[in-house]
Amino acid sequence: MSVYLDHAATTPMLPGAVAVLTDQLARTGNPSSLHTSGRAARRVVEESREQLAASLGARPSEVLWTSGGTEADNLAIKGLFWARRSHDQDRRRILVSAVEHHAVLDPAFWMAEHAGAELVLLPVDGDGVVLVDALRDELEAHGDQAALISVMWANNEVGALQPVADVVALAHQHGIPVHADAVQAVGQVPVDFGASGLDAMTVSAHKVGGPGGAGALLARRGLELIPVQHGGGQERGVRSGTLDAPLVASFAEAVREAVDAMPTSPERIGALRDALVAGVLEMVPDARLRGPADASRRLPANAHFTFPGCEGDSLLYLLDSAGVEASTGSACQAGVPRPSHVLLAMGIDEDEARGALRFSLGHTSSADDVRTLLEVLPGVVERARAAGMAGVR
């Protein structure tokens, strides 16, 4: 049986979420229909909205259901830009961190190419953390031209927690709305939408033990968003499409379980992560831990390394053949033979960035998983290094 160390890509469904999903799949009803079955489905959707909001410190009216994190990010970037631009033509700048997930970066680049936006990539330090001083300088120079800012709550590759509170404080001095992709953060660190001061926040079901194909954009009341897709006018007229009651119910239950486990789960998983990090650095002394070395400044489930002289894909496939599943970074970019934009933004040179591996833990992870990894890793690195050196010749 394989060892699964890629929970940041997707994590096994939680038992409660599975139970809710299977129960709801047996029911019939379109939440937009007015008959008995439709009203029953609508009740499930609205009760799930209330449950998700309660878990994340939001009001039910602030929860907009989507098909996942990518759609929610697109709605935030495009919808906020178009809304702001409609009131002030000078607000053309989209500010995003250089280490955002492609679900944020790609729509931002698309807006620059097709919608008249000016994209500003906010630099990060060597740990992958946004430089607040650089944001301050940008806003002092061009704050009246900024349409929105998007800075993720926690980086999906190196696990760096971002200074969301500082970003919000600076942005609101200039009347700029802030969006954060919190897909990786929910269930690992405390996430309270209302207390954060954010204007919009993305969450995704399958990252927290829920089903694939469900997500949400939390958008504060009064925040204007231009729809990205049009149709039946569901979700406050912002996100059209028939709602999937079983998926959103399972999603809400998964978030509830993940948040309820917060008092103990991060500590347990963090201890496993610390053992993994210590073991890797002992077994492969020239491996480099990437992201903040201070465990309090990174996600408890994340351990990201670069291995000199190795290709990340070689490491991944060799580990897989040894029964250990990991990742070279973002699963959405898997199979693309180029260095991570996150590592490059952190100032890591291209050759070194190519030898990256991310190990991410979750609710099913155990000490045996870590032990198995440490048993096979030295041999895997040796073989990958030999293959890499042969390729250089």
Backbone hydrogen bonds, N-H to C=O, Kabsch-Sander energy under -0.5 kcal/mol:
donor,donor_aa,acceptor,acceptor_aa,energy
3,V,323,G,-3.5
4,Y,2,S,-0.6
5,L,3,V,-0.7
5,L,325,E,-2.8
7,H,360,S,-1.7
9,A,6,D,-1.3
10,T,6,D,-1.4
11,T,206,H,-2.1
14,L,209,G,-2.6
18,V,14,L,-2.2
19,A,15,P,-2.4
20,V,16,G,-2.2
21,L,17,A,-2.4
22,T,18,V,-2.7
23,D,19,A,-1.9
24,Q,20,V,-2.5
25,L,21,L,-2.2
26,A,22,T,-0.6
26,A,23,D,-0.7
27,R,24,Q,-1.8
33,S,30,N,-2.5
39,R,35,H,-2.8
40,A,36,T,-2.2
41,A,37,S,-2.1
42,R,38,G,-2.5
43,R,39,R,-2.2
44,V,40,A,-1.8
45,V,41,A,-2.2
46,E,42,R,-2.6
47,E,43,R,-2.6
48,S,44,V,-2.2
49,R,45,V,-2.0
50,E,46,E,-2.2
51,Q,47,E,-2.1
52,L,48,S,-2.8
53,A,49,R,-2.4
54,A,50,E,-2.3
55,S,51,Q,-1.8
56,L,52,L,-1.4
57,G,54,A,-0.6
58,A,53,A,-2.7
62,E,59,R,-2.2
63,V,60,P,-1.7
64,L,62,E,-0.6
64,L,217,L,-1.9
65,W,63,V,-0.6
66,T,215,G,-2.7
72,A,68,G,-1.8
73,D,69,G,-2.6
74,N,70,T,-2.3
75,L,71,E,-2.6
76,A,72,A,-2.2
77,I,73,D,-2.7
78,K,74,N,-2.5
79,G,74,N,-0.6
79,G,75,L,-1.5
80,L,76,A,-1.8
81,F,77,I,-1.8
82,W,78,K,-2.6
83,A,79,G,-1.8
84,R,80,L,-2.7
85,R,81,F,-2.9
86,S,82,W,-1.7
87,H,83,A,-0.7
87,H,84,R,-0.9
88,D,84,R,-1.8
91,R,88,D,-1.7
92,R,90,D,-1.8
92,R,145,Q,-1.0
93,R,145,Q,-2.8
94,I,118,E,-2.7
95,L,93,R,-0.6
95,L,148,L,-2.4
96,V,94,I,-0.6
96,V,120,V,-2.4
97,S,150,S,-1.4
98,A,122,L,-2.4
100,E,97,S,-1.4
104,V,101,H,-2.1
105,L,101,H,-2.5
106,D,102,H,-2.1
108,A,104,V,-1.7
109,F,105,L,-2.8
110,W,106,D,-2.5
111,M,107,P,-2.4
112,A,108,A,-1.6
113,E,109,F,-1.9
114,H,110,W,-2.5
115,A,111,M,-2.0
117,A,111,M,-1.9
118,E,92,R,-3.0
119,L,117,A,-0.5
120,V,94,I,-2.9
122,L,96,V,-3.0
122,L,120,V,-0.7
125,D,129,V,-2.3
128,G,125,D,-1.9
131,L,123,P,-2.3
132,V,130,V,-0.9
135,L,131,L,-1.6
136,R,132,V,-2.6
137,D,133,D,-2.4
138,E,134,A,-2.2
139,L,135,L,-2.5
140,E,136,R,-2.3
141,A,137,D,-1.7
142,H,138,E,-2.9
143,G,139,L,-2.1
145,Q,142,H,-2.2
146,A,143,G,-0.9
147,A,93,R,-3.2
148,L,93,R,-1.1
149,I,177,P,-1.9
150,S,95,L,-2.7
151,V,179,H,-1.9
153,W,181,D,-2.0
154,A,181,D,-0.7
155,N,160,A,-2.5
159,G,155,N,-0.9
161,L,297,R,-2.6
162,Q,153,W,-2.4
164,V,162,Q,-2.4
167,V,163,P,-2.3
168,V,164,V,-2.7
169,A,165,A,-2.3
170,L,166,D,-2.3
171,A,167,V,-2.7
172,H,168,V,-2.6
173,Q,169,A,-0.9
173,Q,170,L,-0.5
174,H,170,L,-0.6
174,H,171,A,-1.4
175,G,172,H,-0.8
176,I,171,A,-2.2
179,H,149,I,-3.0
180,A,200,A,-1.7
182,A,180,A,-0.9
182,A,202,T,-1.9
186,V,182,A,-1.7
187,G,189,V,-0.5
188,Q,185,A,-2.4
189,V,185,A,-2.2
193,F,56,L,-3.2
194,G,57,G,-2.0
196,S,192,D,-1.8
197,G,193,F,-0.8
197,G,194,G,-0.7
198,L,193,F,-0.6
199,D,178,V,-2.2
200,A,178,V,-1.6
201,M,218,L,-2.1
202,T,180,A,-2.2
203,V,216,A,-2.3
205,A,214,A,-2.5
208,V,205,A,-1.8
210,G,205,A,-2.4
214,A,211,P,-0.6
215,G,66,T,-1.9
216,A,203,V,-2.2
217,L,64,L,-2.6
218,L,201,M,-3.3
218,L,216,A,-0.6
219,A,62,E,-2.8
219,A,217,L,-0.6
220,R,199,D,-2.4
223,L,220,R,-2.1
226,I,79,G,-1.4
228,V,238,V,-0.6
237,G,233,G,-0.9
238,V,235,E,-2.2
239,R,234,Q,-1.2
239,R,235,E,-0.7
240,S,229,Q,-0.8
245,A,243,L,-0.9
248,V,244,D,-2.3
249,A,245,A,-2.2
250,S,246,P,-2.1
251,F,247,L,-2.5
252,A,248,V,-2.5
253,E,249,A,-1.9
254,A,250,S,-2.4
255,V,251,F,-2.3
256,R,252,A,-2.2
257,E,253,E,-2.6
258,A,254,A,-2.7
259,V,255,V,-2.8
260,D,256,R,-2.7
261,A,257,E,-1.5
262,M,259,V,-1.5
264,T,261,A,-1.5
265,S,261,A,-3.1
268,R,264,T,-2.1
269,I,265,S,-2.9
270,G,266,P,-2.7
271,A,267,E,-1.8
272,L,268,R,-1.7
273,R,269,I,-2.7
274,D,270,G,-2.6
275,A,271,A,-2.0
276,L,272,L,-2.4
277,V,273,R,-2.9
278,A,274,D,-2.6
279,G,275,A,-2.3
280,V,276,L,-2.7
281,L,277,V,-2.4
282,E,278,A,-1.5
283,M,279,G,-2.9
284,V,280,V,-2.9
287,A,284,V,-2.4
288,R,306,T,-2.5
289,L,287,A,-0.5
290,R,304,H,-3.5
295,A,293,A,-0.6
297,R,294,D,-2.2
298,R,295,A,-1.2
299,L,159,G,-2.1
302,N,299,L,-1.4
303,A,359,F,-2.0
304,H,290,R,-0.6
305,F,357,L,-2.8
306,T,288,R,-1.9
307,F,355,G,-3.0
310,C,307,F,-1.7
312,G,354,R,-3.2
315,L,311,E,-2.3
316,L,312,G,-2.7
317,Y,313,D,-2.5
318,L,314,S,-2.4
319,L,315,L,-2.5
320,D,316,L,-2.4
321,S,317,Y,-2.2
322,A,318,L,-1.1
322,A,319,L,-0.5
323,G,320,D,-1.5
324,V,319,L,-2.7
325,E,3,V,-3.3
326,A,324,V,-0.6
327,S,358,R,-1.5
333,Q,330,S,-1.6
334,A,331,A,-1.4
336,V,333,Q,-1.8
338,R,336,V,-2.5
344,L,340,S,-2.0
345,A,341,H,-2.1
346,M,342,V,-1.3
347,G,344,L,-1.6
348,I,343,L,-2.1
353,A,349,D,-2.5
354,R,350,E,-1.3
355,G,352,E,-1.4
356,A,353,A,-0.6
357,L,305,F,-2.6
358,R,327,S,-3.8
359,F,303,A,-3.3
359,F,357,L,-0.5
360,S,5,L,-2.2
360,S,358,R,-0.5
361,L,301,A,-2.1
365,S,362,G,-1.7
370,V,366,S,-1.5
371,R,367,A,-2.5
372,T,368,D,-2.5
373,L,369,D,-2.2
374,L,370,V,-2.4
375,E,371,R,-1.6
376,V,372,T,-1.8
377,L,373,L,-2.4
380,V,376,V,-1.9
381,V,377,L,-2.9
382,E,378,P,-2.3
383,R,379,G,-2.2
384,A,380,V,-2.7
385,R,381,V,-2.8
386,A,382,E,-2.0
387,A,383,R,-2.2
388,G,384,A,-2.6
389,M,385,R,-2.6
390,A,386,A,-2.1
391,G,387,A,-2.0
392,V,388,G,-1.6
393,R,389,M,-1.8
